[in-house]
Amino acid sequence: MMELEIELKKASDSLKSWDTTSISLTAGCDLFMRYVTRTSALEYEDFNSAKSRLIERAEKFGEISYKARRIIAMLSQDFIFDGCTILVHGFSRVVLEVLKTAAQNKKLFRVLCTEGRPDRTGLRLSNELAKLDVPVKLLIDSAVAYSMDEIDMVFVGADGVVESGGIINMMGTYQIALVAHSMNKPVYVAAESYKFARLYPLDQKDMAPALRPIDFGVPIPSKVEVETSARDYTPPQYLTLLFTDLGVLTPSVVSDELIQLYL
Amino acid sequence: MEPRRNPRTVIDPKVRQVGFFAPPDRSQSGLPDAASPVHASSSSPSGNSLSPVMIPPPRHHSDNLIPPLPSPRSVPHPAVPSSYTAASEFSPTAASSYSSGSRFPGDGDDVSFSPGRLAKENSVKVMASSVPTVSLVNKPPLNIAATDKAGAEVLNDRPKAPKEKMSKAERRALQESQRAAKAAAKAEASKGPAGTPGAAPAKPAKAASRKSDVASASVTASEKKGGDRPTEKERKKDVPHPRMQYDDTSRVEKAKRRAVVKQTEARNRVELFRHLPQYEHGSQLPDLESKFFQLDPMHPAVYKVGLHYLSGDISGGNARCIAMLQAFQEVIKDYSTPPEKTLSRDLTAKISSYVSFFTECRPLSVSMGNAIRFLKSRIAKLPLTMSESEAKTTLQSDIDHFINEKIIVADKVIVSHAVTKIRDGDVLLTYGSSSAVEMILQRAHELGKQFRVVLVDSRPKLEGQLLLRRLVAKGISCTYTHINAISYIMHEATRVFLGASAVLSNGTVYSRVGTACVAMVAHAFDVPVLVCCEAYKFHERVQLDSICSNELGDPHAIANVPGREQLNFLDGCAKSDNLQLLNLIYDVMPSDYVSMIITDYGMVPPTSVPVIVREYRREHLWM
């Protein structure tokens, strides 16, 4: 039994090492390990029954994660009302699922999409939304405050949800959340529960760096430095609600869930 | 400057009357004016009407329920079961003594109510009628010495009272009677048949009186004669209050009688903090030391630790808790069950008496309180079949485990989490002297991190100086300043590490006075505040301000600066009436200022404190 746990740990470690910067990968692996091994099945004498119990829990975990997006999409339908304007930042498949479901439910809404440099996520997302016949408008990243007046809510995904209830997401999320907060617009985060990580950044620099080279289109002189960090941390006071497969939560519940799961 | 608002009346500025007050004492002559239901504190010179802070006592809801009682009273429905046990015993016999006449005009209304309510209303009406006669001056003077008879006579002789006087008196009487009736119901349960025969002879004497209601009224009247105190006390006992309020003189008297340490109360006290104990410092220690060899009931280890608390030798949540638990280990070691007693009950009683001794020496900290709860629950859970020596060794090892797990190992876990938050080039600010923070700084230095420390300190305790000495001895570069420079120095700091005496359920942190100030300034400068606190110091109570629960230290410590004779301007002024010195020991920091709490359960946001309290109490039944 212990051997099996060690094997699992080794597998999880090797998976994590494939992309050390991905928080959701690390968090997912850790949560999987906790979820699977946190069962009294490990104390059974009969190895086969213990093994099958582990496999059962593992499959359940997989199912939950897989279905998570559908559940989140369902939960968030109540928050999208007819005639609303949604601002979206970054390409998140969860958010896309949310908007798809809303469109299928014949809700009338329009979406403002930030360009999302340097990843050009905005372009990809607006493509997808155009296919759904949802009215889309593209903004450059700097035009967020300018358009915030006409926006009713902000929807973002998350790379990771940290213990304080804040999120780590694509660079620019913090900015948008700040602007939305100061203009009293709600910021909704759609994230699956396996993204809950046991991190607690105190400020922007307190995370493991994830760098991404930026292509400006013109050559940059060598003496000029470029900020290449790909993500930022949004503290929980700027977030309104988290839509997860565990339900619609406030940011302070994240720690509650983590404590229950980890301890 | 805008003109001052005119105070409505002249109020002594020293006296703040805040809150709800009970109606004034019945034994006072005359009907106190309803417009000024003032409950003056004993030292207050202001006897007049509402101060701006006063909130008049709530009108009793039954005031509007029942019209003022004219003299022909309603005969309650004989078939109605009274809600009071006293009443019910007399209803069969009483019914016979009544004539069927003199029905109350409002009877028609009565019938429509439910029986229970009817009885209640009737009894209330009766109370209303009976009680004010005790206090009204214009009533014929009644011989109130006899209890039950008096009640009967009172009702018999009651003339028609002027209506408006009745209403005010009646309202208050209703309140009092409701309370008294409740007490009576309880008293009945305890007094049993004792009350009933007393009331019985009184009953037939009156013709036009209520039956059972009289009996209960007379019971309540007798209870009332015992003074308002018993009923109020019983009412207070219904709602358990967690701490002793030291401005309730009766309770203080009771506690004093049982006290080992004879503390003399300080004379010149700040009104706002009257509910906290304040004693003259420095007067008990010689007396107690001399008693060291004469204490039979008190274990010497407990006595020693108590003296350490009193003199201030042991201070700091962890140190006090560990000292107390080790003293209890000694107690358990030397304990032997007296005959005819069970170990668990007797030992718990002994521990409780030692705890009250500790409280007299110095009020308990939350850490100590939680440890005592743990110990008591362990004692209670001992199986009865266990032999005494086994039980004793189990308890001693439990205490050892508690100290080890909850304090020593917890500190190690906290340190390991906290050092991950220290980066090279950091400037760490800390306040006062916290054992957890000291360990963090030492460990970070051992790990070779490059940082410097800013140590903020404050009078009168100047606890930071000891910490400073130890840190400098380890080679950590430190800056030392007092709290008046906090806003000057805060821009340099990158992290603030603070300790805590307790963390409460709403995320507020209860710690040494001045900590809240540091956290507030840090918040204003956007510097993250990390509070390091072991999980056994979490408590499920909630506190919103630093006033309702705190500790008062020696006021003279503020007035005197040791070693600087020329600065002692306040010498001798401390006794003056115009000057009140306040030396608070703790203060409360709201959760908004706290970025993160580092506990042995990891790094959690302040909103997760009740989660930890819930999860861990449930799992380990307080462990």
Chai-1 contact restraints between the chains, C-beta under 6 A:
chainA,res_idxA,chainB,res_idxB,connection_type,confidence,min_distance_angstrom,max_distance_angstrom,comment,restraint_id
A,S164,B,P605,contact,1.0,0.0,6.0,A-B,restraint_1
A,Y200,B,M596,contact,1.0,0.0,6.0,A-B,restraint_2
A,Y200,B,M603,contact,1.0,0.0,6.0,A-B,restraint_3
A,L202,B,P528,contact,1.0,0.0,6.0,A-B,restraint_4
A,S252,B,T607,contact,1.0,0.0,6.0,A-B,restraint_5
A,S255,B,V604,contact,1.0,0.0,6.0,A-B,restraint_6
A,S255,B,P605,contact,1.0,0.0,6.0,A-B,restraint_7
A,S255,B,S608,contact,1.0,0.0,6.0,A-B,restraint_8
A,D256,B,V611,contact,1.0,0.0,6.0,A-B,restraint_9
A,I259,B,V611,contact,1.0,0.0,6.0,A-B,restraint_10
A,L263,B,Y601,contact,1.0,0.0,6.0,A-B,restraint_11
